[in-house]
Amino acid sequence: MSPEAIDFIIKIVPEPSVSLRKPDPTARFRAREEAASAVSNHFHYLFDFLSIR
């Protein structure tokens, strides 16, 4: 993935820890982990699909 695409995604995705009630120091880390796993799942399925063809 190009650095431009990563910058674009970072700009679009809102800050995870916006809640005013209770700041959660692990929210940003969790959001980053979830995003990374979503991206890796996406590529995993994409490569599975391409290898089937």
C-alpha distance matrix in Angstrom:
0.0 3.8 6.6 8.3 6.6 7.1 10.5 11.3 11.0 13.0 15.5 16.0 16.5 20.0 21.3 22.3 25.6 27.4 30.4 33.6 35.7 34.3 31.4 29.4 27.9 25.8 24.3 21.3 20.7 21.3 19.0 16.1 17.1 17.3 13.9 12.4 14.8 14.0 10.3 11.6 14.4 12.5 10.8 14.3 16.1 14.0 14.8 18.3 18.7 17.7 20.0 22.8 23.0
3.8 0.0 3.8 5.3 5.3 6.5 8.8 9.9 10.9 12.6 14.5 15.6 16.8 20.2 21.4 23.0 26.2 27.7 31.0 33.9 36.3 35.1 32.0 30.3 28.7 27.0 25.5 22.2 22.0 23.0 20.6 17.7 19.3 19.7 16.2 15.1 17.9 17.1 13.6 15.2 18.1 16.0 14.6 18.1 19.8 17.5 18.3 21.9 22.1 20.9 23.3 26.1 26.0
6.6 3.8 0.0 3.8 5.4 5.0 6.1 8.5 9.9 10.5 12.3 14.3 15.4 18.3 19.2 21.1 23.9 25.4 28.9 31.5 34.1 32.8 29.6 28.1 26.3 25.0 23.7 20.2 20.2 21.8 19.3 16.4 18.5 19.4 15.9 15.0 18.3 17.9 14.7 16.6 19.7 18.1 17.0 20.4 22.3 20.4 21.4 24.8 25.3 24.3 26.6 29.5 29.5
8.3 5.3 3.8 0.0 3.8 5.5 5.1 6.1 8.7 9.9 10.6 12.4 14.4 17.3 18.8 21.1 24.0 25.0 28.5 31.1 34.0 33.1 30.0 28.9 27.5 26.4 24.6 21.2 21.8 23.1 20.2 17.8 20.3 20.6 16.8 16.8 20.0 18.8 15.9 18.3 21.0 18.9 18.3 21.9 23.2 21.2 22.6 26.0 25.9 25.1 27.8 30.3 30.1
6.6 5.3 5.4 3.8 0.0 3.8 5.5 5.0 6.2 8.6 9.9 10.6 12.3 15.7 17.5 19.4 22.7 23.7 27.0 29.9 32.5 31.7 28.9 27.5 26.4 24.9 22.9 19.7 20.3 21.0 17.9 15.8 18.0 17.7 14.0 14.1 17.0 15.5 12.5 15.3 17.6 15.3 15.1 18.8 19.8 17.9 19.7 22.9 22.7 22.2 25.1 27.4 27.3
7.1 6.5 5.0 5.5 3.8 0.0 3.8 5.4 5.1 6.2 8.6 9.9 10.6 13.8 14.9 16.6 19.8 21.2 24.5 27.4 29.9 28.7 25.7 24.2 22.9 21.4 19.6 16.3 16.7 17.8 14.9 12.5 14.9 15.1 11.5 11.5 14.8 13.9 11.3 13.9 16.6 15.1 15.0 18.4 19.9 18.6 20.2 23.3 23.7 23.4 25.9 28.3 28.7
10.5 8.8 6.1 5.1 5.5 3.8 0.0 3.8 5.5 5.1 6.2 8.7 10.1 12.6 13.8 16.3 19.0 20.0 23.6 26.1 28.9 28.0 24.9 24.0 22.6 21.8 19.9 16.4 17.6 19.0 16.0 13.9 16.9 17.3 13.8 14.4 17.8 16.9 14.7 17.5 20.1 18.6 18.7 22.1 23.5 22.2 24.0 27.0 27.2 27.0 29.6 32.0 32.2
11.3 9.9 8.5 6.1 5.0 5.4 3.8 0.0 3.8 5.5 5.2 6.3 8.7 11.7 13.8 16.3 19.4 19.8 23.3 26.0 28.8 28.4 25.6 24.8 24.0 23.1 20.7 17.6 19.1 19.9 16.5 15.0 18.0 17.5 13.9 15.2 18.2 16.5 14.5 17.8 19.8 17.7 18.4 22.0 22.7 21.3 23.6 26.4 26.2 26.2 29.1 31.1 31.1
11.0 10.9 9.9 8.7 6.2 5.1 5.5 3.8 0.0 3.8 5.4 5.1 6.0 9.6 11.7 13.5 16.9 17.7 20.9 23.9 26.5 25.9 23.3 22.1 21.5 20.2 17.6 14.8 16.1 16.5 13.0 11.8 14.6 13.8 10.2 11.9 14.8 13.0 11.4 14.9 16.7 15.0 16.1 19.4 20.2 19.3 21.7 24.2 24.2 24.7 27.4 29.3 29.7
13.0 12.6 10.5 9.9 8.6 6.2 5.1 5.5 3.8 0.0 3.8 5.5 5.4 7.8 9.0 11.3 14.3 15.2 18.7 21.4 24.1 23.3 20.4 19.5 18.6 17.7 15.3 12.2 13.9 14.9 11.6 10.3 13.7 13.7 10.5 12.2 15.5 14.4 13.3 16.5 18.6 17.5 18.6 21.6 22.8 22.2 24.3 26.9 27.2 27.7 30.2 32.2 32.9
15.5 14.5 12.3 10.6 9.9 8.6 6.2 5.2 5.4 3.8 0.0 3.8 5.8 7.4 9.3 12.4 15.0 15.1 18.7 21.1 24.2 23.9 21.2 20.9 20.4 20.0 17.3 14.5 16.8 17.7 14.3 13.7 17.2 16.8 13.7 15.8 18.9 17.4 16.4 19.8 21.6 20.2 21.5 24.6 25.4 24.7 27.1 29.6 29.6 30.0 32.8 34.7 35.0
16.0 15.6 14.3 12.4 10.6 9.9 8.7 6.3 5.1 5.5 3.8 0.0 3.8 6.2 9.4 11.8 14.9 14.7 18.0 20.7 23.6 23.6 21.4 20.9 21.0 20.3 17.2 14.9 17.3 17.4 13.6 13.7 16.9 15.6 12.7 15.4 17.8 15.8 15.2 18.9 20.1 18.4 20.2 23.3 23.6 23.0 25.8 28.0 27.7 28.5 31.4 32.9 33.3
16.5 16.8 15.4 14.4 12.3 10.6 10.1 8.7 6.0 5.4 5.8 3.8 0.0 3.8 6.7 8.3 11.7 12.0 15.2 18.2 20.8 20.5 18.3 17.5 17.7 16.8 13.5 11.5 13.9 13.7 10.0 10.5 13.7 12.3 9.9 13.0 15.3 13.5 13.7 17.2 18.3 17.2 19.4 22.0 22.5 22.5 25.2 27.1 27.2 28.4 31.0 32.4 33.2
20.0 20.2 18.3 17.3 15.7 13.8 12.6 11.7 9.6 7.8 7.4 6.2 3.8 0.0 3.8 6.2 8.9 8.5 11.8 14.6 17.4 17.4 15.3 15.1 15.7 15.5 12.1 10.5 13.7 13.6 10.2 11.6 14.9 13.8 12.2 15.4 17.6 16.2 16.9 20.2 21.2 20.6 22.8 25.2 25.8 26.0 28.7 30.5 30.7 32.0 34.5 35.9 36.8
21.3 21.4 19.2 18.8 17.5 14.9 13.8 13.8 11.7 9.0 9.3 9.4 6.7 3.8 0.0 3.8 5.7 6.2 9.8 12.4 15.2 14.6 12.0 11.9 12.2 12.4 9.2 7.5 11.1 11.7 9.0 10.4 13.8 13.5 12.5 15.4 17.7 17.1 17.9 20.9 22.1 22.1 24.2 26.3 27.3 27.8 30.2 31.9 32.5 33.8 36.1 37.6 38.8
22.3 23.0 21.1 21.1 19.4 16.6 16.3 16.3 13.5 11.3 12.4 11.8 8.3 6.2 3.8 0.0 3.8 5.8 8.2 11.5 13.4 12.5 10.2 9.2 10.1 9.6 6.0 5.6 9.0 8.7 6.4 9.0 11.7 11.2 11.2 14.2 15.9 15.6 17.1 19.8 20.7 21.1 23.5 25.2 26.1 27.1 29.4 30.8 31.7 33.3 35.3 36.7 38.2
25.6 26.2 23.9 24.0 22.7 19.8 19.0 19.4 16.9 14.3 15.0 14.9 11.7 8.9 5.7 3.8 0.0 3.8 5.6 8.4 10.3 9.1 6.5 6.4 7.8 8.7 5.7 6.4 9.9 10.1 9.1 11.6 14.1 14.0 14.6 17.3 18.9 19.0 20.6 23.0 24.0 24.7 27.0 28.5 29.6 30.8 32.9 34.3 35.2 36.9 38.8 40.2 41.8
27.4 27.7 25.4 25.0 23.7 21.2 20.0 19.8 17.7 15.2 15.1 14.7 12.0 8.5 6.2 5.8 3.8 0.0 3.8 6.3 9.1 9.3 7.8 9.2 11.1 12.4 9.4 9.9 13.6 13.6 12.1 14.7 17.3 16.8 17.0 20.0 21.7 21.2 22.8 25.6 26.3 26.7 29.1 30.9 31.6 32.6 35.1 36.4 37.0 38.8 40.9 42.1 43.5
30.4 31.0 28.9 28.5 27.0 24.5 23.6 23.3 20.9 18.7 18.7 18.0 15.2 11.8 9.8 8.2 5.6 3.8 0.0 3.8 5.6 6.5 6.5 8.3 11.3 12.7 10.0 11.8 15.1 14.5 13.7 16.7 18.8 18.1 19.0 22.0 23.2 22.9 24.9 27.4 27.8 28.5 31.2 32.6 33.2 34.5 37.0 38.0 38.7 40.7 42.7 43.7 45.3
33.6 33.9 31.5 31.1 29.9 27.4 26.1 26.0 23.9 21.4 21.1 20.7 18.2 14.6 12.4 11.5 8.4 6.3 3.8 0.0 3.8 5.8 6.6 9.8 12.6 14.8 12.8 14.5 17.8 17.7 17.1 19.9 22.1 21.7 22.5 25.5 26.8 26.6 28.5 31.0 31.5 32.2 34.8 36.2 36.9 38.2 40.7 41.7 42.5 44.4 46.4 47.5 49.1
35.7 36.3 34.1 34.0 32.5 29.9 28.9 28.8 26.5 24.1 24.2 23.6 20.8 17.4 15.2 13.4 10.3 9.1 5.6 3.8 0.0 3.8 6.7 9.5 12.9 14.8 13.3 15.8 18.6 18.0 18.1 21.2 22.8 22.3 23.8 26.6 27.5 27.5 29.8 32.0 32.3 33.3 36.0 37.1 37.8 39.4 41.8 42.5 43.4 45.6 47.3 48.3 50.1
34.3 35.1 32.8 33.1 31.7 28.7 28.0 28.4 25.9 23.3 23.9 23.6 20.5 17.4 14.6 12.5 9.1 9.3 6.5 5.8 3.8 0.0 3.8 6.2 9.5 11.6 10.8 13.5 15.9 15.6 16.3 19.1 20.5 20.5 22.2 24.7 25.6 26.1 28.4 30.2 30.7 32.1 34.6 35.5 36.5 38.2 40.3 41.1 42.3 44.4 45.9 47.0 49.0
31.4 32.0 29.6 30.0 28.9 25.7 24.9 25.6 23.3 20.4 21.2 21.4 18.3 15.3 12.0 10.2 6.5 7.8 6.5 6.6 6.7 3.8 0.0 3.8 6.4 9.0 8.4 10.5 12.9 13.4 14.0 16.4 18.1 18.6 20.0 22.2 23.5 24.2 26.2 28.0 28.9 30.2 32.4 33.5 34.8 36.3 38.3 39.3 40.6 42.5 44.0 45.4 47.3
29.4 30.3 28.1 28.9 27.5 24.2 24.0 24.8 22.1 19.5 20.9 20.9 17.5 15.1 11.9 9.2 6.4 9.2 8.3 9.8 9.5 6.2 3.8 0.0 3.8 5.5 5.4 8.1 9.8 10.0 11.3 13.7 14.9 15.6 17.4 19.4 20.4 21.5 23.5 25.1 26.0 27.6 29.7 30.5 31.9 33.6 35.4 36.4 37.9 39.7 41.1 42.5 44.6
27.9 28.7 26.3 27.5 26.4 22.9 22.6 24.0 21.5 18.6 20.4 21.0 17.7 15.7 12.2 10.1 7.8 11.1 11.3 12.6 12.9 9.5 6.4 3.8 0.0 3.8 5.6 6.9 7.9 9.4 11.1 12.4 13.7 15.4 16.9 18.2 19.7 21.2 22.8 24.1 25.5 27.2 28.9 29.8 31.6 33.1 34.6 35.8 37.6 39.1 40.3 42.0 44.1
25.8 27.0 25.0 26.4 24.9 21.4 21.8 23.1 20.2 17.7 20.0 20.3 16.8 15.5 12.4 9.6 8.7 12.4 12.7 14.8 14.8 11.6 9.0 5.5 3.8 0.0 3.8 5.6 5.1 6.0 8.5 9.8 10.4 12.1 14.1 15.2 16.3 18.1 19.9 20.9 22.1 24.1 25.8 26.4 28.3 30.0 31.3 32.4 34.2 35.9 36.9 38.6 40.8
24.3 25.5 23.7 24.6 22.9 19.6 19.9 20.7 17.6 15.3 17.3 17.2 13.5 12.1 9.2 6.0 5.7 9.4 10.0 12.8 13.3 10.8 8.4 5.4 5.6 3.8 0.0 3.8 5.5 5.1 6.0 8.5 9.8 10.4 12.1 14.1 15.2 16.2 18.2 19.8 20.8 22.3 24.3 25.3 26.7 28.3 30.1 31.1 32.6 34.4 35.8 37.3 39.3
21.3 22.2 20.2 21.2 19.7 16.3 16.4 17.6 14.8 12.2 14.5 14.9 11.5 10.5 7.5 5.6 6.4 9.9 11.8 14.5 15.8 13.5 10.5 8.1 6.9 5.6 3.8 0.0 3.8 5.5 5.1 6.1 8.6 9.9 10.5 12.2 14.2 15.2 16.4 18.2 19.8 21.0 22.7 24.0 25.7 26.9 28.5 30.0 31.5 32.9 34.4 36.2 38.0
20.7 22.0 20.2 21.8 20.3 16.7 17.6 19.1 16.1 13.9 16.8 17.3 13.9 13.7 11.1 9.0 9.9 13.6 15.1 17.8 18.6 15.9 12.9 9.8 7.9 5.1 5.5 3.8 0.0 3.8 5.5 5.1 6.2 8.6 9.9 10.5 12.3 14.2 15.3 16.4 18.2 19.9 21.2 22.1 24.3 25.6 26.9 28.3 30.1 31.5 32.6 34.5 36.6
21.3 23.0 21.8 23.1 21.0 17.8 19.0 19.9 16.5 14.9 17.7 17.4 13.7 13.6 11.7 8.7 10.1 13.6 14.5 17.7 18.0 15.6 13.4 10.0 9.4 6.0 5.1 5.5 3.8 0.0 3.8 5.4 5.0 6.1 8.5 9.8 10.5 12.1 14.2 15.2 16.2 18.2 20.0 20.6 22.3 24.1 25.6 26.5 28.3 30.0 31.2 32.7 34.9
19.0 20.6 19.3 20.2 17.9 14.9 16.0 16.5 13.0 11.6 14.3 13.6 10.0 10.2 9.0 6.4 9.1 12.1 13.7 17.1 18.1 16.3 14.0 11.3 11.1 8.5 6.0 5.1 5.5 3.8 0.0 3.8 5.4 5.1 6.1 8.5 9.9 10.4 12.2 14.1 15.2 16.4 18.5 19.6 21.0 22.4 24.3 25.5 26.8 28.5 30.1 31.6 33.4
16.1 17.7 16.4 17.8 15.8 12.5 13.9 15.0 11.8 10.3 13.7 13.7 10.5 11.6 10.4 9.0 11.6 14.7 16.7 19.9 21.2 19.1 16.4 13.7 12.4 9.8 8.5 6.1 5.1 5.4 3.8 0.0 3.8 5.5 5.1 6.1 8.6 9.8 10.5 12.2 14.1 15.3 16.6 18.0 20.0 21.0 22.5 24.1 25.7 26.9 28.4 30.3 32.1
17.1 19.3 18.5 20.3 18.0 14.9 16.9 18.0 14.6 13.7 17.2 16.9 13.7 14.9 13.8 11.7 14.1 17.3 18.8 22.1 22.8 20.5 18.1 14.9 13.7 10.4 9.8 8.6 6.2 5.0 5.4 3.8 0.0 3.8 5.5 5.1 6.1 8.5 9.9 10.5 12.1 14.1 15.4 16.1 18.2 19.8 20.9 22.2 24.1 25.6 26.6 28.4 30.6
17.3 19.7 19.4 20.6 17.7 15.1 17.3 17.5 13.8 13.7 16.8 15.6 12.3 13.8 13.5 11.2 14.0 16.8 18.1 21.7 22.3 20.5 18.6 15.6 15.4 12.1 10.4 9.9 8.6 6.1 5.1 5.5 3.8 0.0 3.8 5.5 5.1 6.1 8.6 9.8 10.4 12.1 14.3 15.0 16.4 18.1 19.9 20.8 22.3 24.2 25.5 26.9 29.0
13.9 16.2 15.9 16.8 14.0 11.5 13.8 13.9 10.2 10.5 13.7 12.7 9.9 12.2 12.5 11.2 14.6 17.0 19.0 22.5 23.8 22.2 20.0 17.4 16.9 14.1 12.1 10.5 9.9 8.5 6.1 5.1 5.5 3.8 0.0 3.8 5.5 5.1 6.2 8.6 9.8 10.5 12.5 14.0 15.4 16.5 18.4 19.9 21.1 22.5 24.3 25.9 27.6
12.4 15.1 15.0 16.8 14.1 11.5 14.4 15.2 11.9 12.2 15.8 15.4 13.0 15.4 15.4 14.2 17.3 20.0 22.0 25.5 26.6 24.7 22.2 19.4 18.2 15.2 14.1 12.2 10.5 9.8 8.5 6.1 5.1 5.5 3.8 0.0 3.8 5.5 5.2 6.1 8.5 9.8 10.8 12.1 14.3 15.3 16.5 18.2 19.9 21.0 22.3 24.4 26.2
14.8 17.9 18.3 20.0 17.0 14.8 17.8 18.2 14.8 15.5 18.9 17.8 15.3 17.6 17.7 15.9 18.9 21.7 23.2 26.8 27.5 25.6 23.5 20.4 19.7 16.3 15.2 14.2 12.3 10.5 9.9 8.6 6.1 5.1 5.5 3.8 0.0 3.8 5.4 5.0 6.0 8.4 9.9 10.1 12.1 13.9 15.1 16.1 18.1 19.7 20.7 22.3 24.6
14.0 17.1 17.9 18.8 15.5 13.9 16.9 16.5 13.0 14.4 17.4 15.8 13.5 16.2 17.1 15.6 19.0 21.2 22.9 26.6 27.5 26.1 24.2 21.5 21.2 18.1 16.2 15.2 14.2 12.1 10.4 9.8 8.5 6.1 5.1 5.5 3.8 0.0 3.8 5.5 5.1 6.1 8.8 9.7 10.6 12.2 14.3 15.2 16.4 18.3 19.9 21.2 23.1
10.3 13.6 14.7 15.9 12.5 11.3 14.7 14.5 11.4 13.3 16.4 15.2 13.7 16.9 17.9 17.1 20.6 22.8 24.9 28.5 29.8 28.4 26.2 23.5 22.8 19.9 18.2 16.4 15.3 14.2 12.2 10.5 9.9 8.6 6.2 5.2 5.4 3.8 0.0 3.8 5.4 5.0 6.4 8.5 10.0 10.5 12.4 14.2 15.3 16.5 18.3 20.1 21.6
11.6 15.2 16.6 18.3 15.3 13.9 17.5 17.8 14.9 16.5 19.8 18.9 17.2 20.2 20.9 19.8 23.0 25.6 27.4 31.0 32.0 30.2 28.0 25.1 24.1 20.9 19.8 18.2 16.4 15.2 14.1 12.2 10.5 9.8 8.6 6.1 5.0 5.5 3.8 0.0 3.8 5.4 5.2 6.0 8.6 9.7 10.5 12.1 14.1 15.2 16.2 18.3 20.3
14.4 18.1 19.7 21.0 17.6 16.6 20.1 19.8 16.7 18.6 21.6 20.1 18.3 21.2 22.1 20.7 24.0 26.3 27.8 31.5 32.3 30.7 28.9 26.0 25.5 22.1 20.8 19.8 18.2 16.2 15.2 14.1 12.1 10.4 9.8 8.5 6.0 5.1 5.4 3.8 0.0 3.8 5.5 4.9 6.2 8.4 9.9 10.4 12.2 14.1 15.2 16.5 18.8
12.5 16.0 18.1 18.9 15.3 15.1 18.6 17.7 15.0 17.5 20.2 18.4 17.2 20.6 22.1 21.1 24.7 26.7 28.5 32.2 33.3 32.1 30.2 27.6 27.2 24.1 22.3 21.0 19.9 18.2 16.4 15.3 14.1 12.1 10.5 9.8 8.4 6.1 5.0 5.4 3.8 0.0 3.8 5.4 5.4 6.1 8.7 9.9 10.6 12.3 14.3 15.6 17.1
10.8 14.6 17.0 18.3 15.1 15.0 18.7 18.4 16.1 18.6 21.5 20.2 19.4 22.8 24.2 23.5 27.0 29.1 31.2 34.8 36.0 34.6 32.4 29.7 28.9 25.8 24.3 22.7 21.2 20.0 18.5 16.6 15.4 14.3 12.5 10.8 9.9 8.8 6.4 5.2 5.5 3.8 0.0 3.8 5.4 4.8 6.0 8.4 9.6 10.3 12.0 14.1 15.5
14.3 18.1 20.4 21.9 18.8 18.4 22.1 22.0 19.4 21.6 24.6 23.3 22.0 25.2 26.3 25.2 28.5 30.9 32.6 36.2 37.1 35.5 33.5 30.5 29.8 26.4 25.3 24.0 22.1 20.6 19.6 18.0 16.1 15.0 14.0 12.1 10.1 9.7 8.5 6.0 4.9 5.4 3.8 0.0 3.8 5.4 5.3 6.2 8.6 10.0 10.6 12.4 14.7
16.1 19.8 22.3 23.2 19.8 19.9 23.5 22.7 20.2 22.8 25.4 23.6 22.5 25.8 27.3 26.1 29.6 31.6 33.2 36.9 37.8 36.5 34.8 31.9 31.6 28.3 26.7 25.7 24.3 22.3 21.0 20.0 18.2 16.4 15.4 14.3 12.1 10.6 10.0 8.6 6.2 5.4 5.4 3.8 0.0 3.8 5.5 5.0 6.1 8.6 9.8 10.6 12.7
14.0 17.5 20.4 21.2 17.9 18.6 22.2 21.3 19.3 22.2 24.7 23.0 22.5 26.0 27.8 27.1 30.8 32.6 34.5 38.2 39.4 38.2 36.3 33.6 33.1 30.0 28.3 26.9 25.6 24.1 22.4 21.0 19.8 18.1 16.5 15.3 13.9 12.2 10.5 9.7 8.4 6.1 4.8 5.4 3.8 0.0 3.8 5.4 5.1 6.2 8.6 10.0 11.1
14.8 18.3 21.4 22.6 19.7 20.2 24.0 23.6 21.7 24.3 27.1 25.8 25.2 28.7 30.2 29.4 32.9 35.1 37.0 40.7 41.8 40.3 38.3 35.4 34.6 31.3 30.1 28.5 26.9 25.6 24.3 22.5 20.9 19.9 18.4 16.5 15.1 14.3 12.4 10.5 9.9 8.7 6.0 5.3 5.5 3.8 0.0 3.8 5.3 5.0 6.0 8.5 10.1
18.3 21.9 24.8 26.0 22.9 23.3 27.0 26.4 24.2 26.9 29.6 28.0 27.1 30.5 31.9 30.8 34.3 36.4 38.0 41.7 42.5 41.1 39.3 36.4 35.8 32.4 31.1 30.0 28.3 26.5 25.5 24.1 22.2 20.8 19.9 18.2 16.1 15.2 14.2 12.1 10.4 9.9 8.4 6.2 5.0 5.4 3.8 0.0 3.8 5.5 5.2 6.3 9.0
18.7 22.1 25.3 25.9 22.7 23.7 27.2 26.2 24.2 27.2 29.6 27.7 27.2 30.7 32.5 31.7 35.2 37.0 38.7 42.5 43.4 42.3 40.6 37.9 37.6 34.2 32.6 31.5 30.1 28.3 26.8 25.7 24.1 22.3 21.1 19.9 18.1 16.4 15.3 14.1 12.2 10.6 9.6 8.6 6.1 5.1 5.3 3.8 0.0 3.8 5.5 5.3 6.8
17.7 20.9 24.3 25.1 22.2 23.4 27.0 26.2 24.7 27.7 30.0 28.5 28.4 32.0 33.8 33.3 36.9 38.8 40.7 44.4 45.6 44.4 42.5 39.7 39.1 35.9 34.4 32.9 31.5 30.0 28.5 26.9 25.6 24.2 22.5 21.0 19.7 18.3 16.5 15.2 14.1 12.3 10.3 10.0 8.6 6.2 5.0 5.5 3.8 0.0 3.8 5.5 5.4
20.0 23.3 26.6 27.8 25.1 25.9 29.6 29.1 27.4 30.2 32.8 31.4 31.0 34.5 36.1 35.3 38.8 40.9 42.7 46.4 47.3 45.9 44.0 41.1 40.3 36.9 35.8 34.4 32.6 31.2 30.1 28.4 26.6 25.5 24.3 22.3 20.7 19.9 18.3 16.2 15.2 14.3 12.0 10.6 9.8 8.6 6.0 5.2 5.5 3.8 0.0 3.8 5.5
22.8 26.1 29.5 30.3 27.4 28.3 32.0 31.1 29.3 32.2 34.7 32.9 32.4 35.9 37.6 36.7 40.2 42.1 43.7 47.5 48.3 47.0 45.4 42.5 42.0 38.6 37.3 36.2 34.5 32.7 31.6 30.3 28.4 26.9 25.9 24.4 22.3 21.2 20.1 18.3 16.5 15.6 14.1 12.4 10.6 10.0 8.5 6.3 5.3 5.5 3.8 0.0 3.8
23.0 26.0 29.5 30.1 27.3 28.7 32.2 31.1 29.7 32.9 35.0 33.3 33.2 36.8 38.8 38.2 41.8 43.5 45.3 49.1 50.1 49.0 47.3 44.6 44.1 40.8 39.3 38.0 36.6 34.9 33.4 32.1 30.6 29.0 27.6 26.2 24.6 23.1 21.6 20.3 18.8 17.1 15.5 14.7 12.7 11.1 10.1 9.0 6.8 5.4 5.5 3.8 0.0
